[in-house]
Amino acid sequence: MTITIDLKEAAQVLIFGGFFVGGIGAFAWAFVGMVTP
């Protein structure tokens, strides 16, 4: 039971972290794309 809860929490943190890093990466990529001719 505890392992399942830990896995669920770890999965949520991993997914949230992935979206967070992905959003920052996409923003940086778009910013560089607009600044660089």
Residue pairs with C-beta under 8 A, 6 or more apart in sequence:
none
